[in-house]
């Protein structure tokens, strides 16, 4: 299998800048060698995404969807790249950047899988829901609106990015690690019908039981799975290099177990890792964790 690494240094989706350097940090943490050591072929060609300079990005800005135009343009280019990779039969590994890039990743995946009528499911590992719209968002940051738009809710510019219509059925979305939801998005998530395993669910049921339920969910809901892994799903005591840290997150072992178990599902055809911010990191440890998470998903074993 070829693993095609797509670096997307877009960080206009959130309040804190710096995640644009996330792809470089993950690359320096040795992701290519780690994957090649698994016997996989890595394609790491530059995609040359043009990110508009910040001083121009705010022109005509929508306060309820900040940096809308440059995000739409960048994510449309990302969607083209992801669609091509999947059409070629390769595994896209998208490294961000903030979580707004999921708009492009899911658009590209949907465009490719729709050609063969494959049902796409999304495992969204995140402390946050990212399910606001311009009507509910308290900040106007698009990284908090991206999954709702991918599920068909919100601004037409985001919903119809790359091609018209929603990119994933909300009934095929499963969250793990939620612990910080806005009131409005919580209602939208319930109305849309997503499945969510919060930190409280993990405490109540135990992580192994939650993982079993996650695997059963995808076996019964879809044909292929995309994992979108936000590094803020991990507790900030172990992953400090991320823009919106929330205490009480997943521990390192839980993150690794989740990736190992998703590998055993044999349905995961793409991975996205976002919100690595080296400005906030300590000795690049968050980027190093991102590398290990990707390796475990791609088949690395302890023994």
Buried (B, 14 or more C-beta within 10 A) or exposed (E): EEBBBBBBBBBBBBEBBBBBBBBBBBBBBBBBEBBEEBEBEBBBEEBEBEBBEEEEBEEEBBEBBBBBBBBBBBBBBBBBBBBBBBEEEBBBBBBBBBBBBBBBBBBBBBBBBBEEEBBBBBBBBBBBBBBBBBEBBEBBBBBBBBBBBBBBBBBEBBBBBBBEEBBBBBBBBBBBBBBBBBEBBBEBBEEBEBBBBBBEBBEEBEBEEBBEBBBEBBEEBBBBBBBBBBBBBBBBEBBBBBBBBBEBBBEBEBBBBBBBBBBEBEBBBBBBBBBBBBBBBEEBBBBBBBBBBBBBBBBBEEE
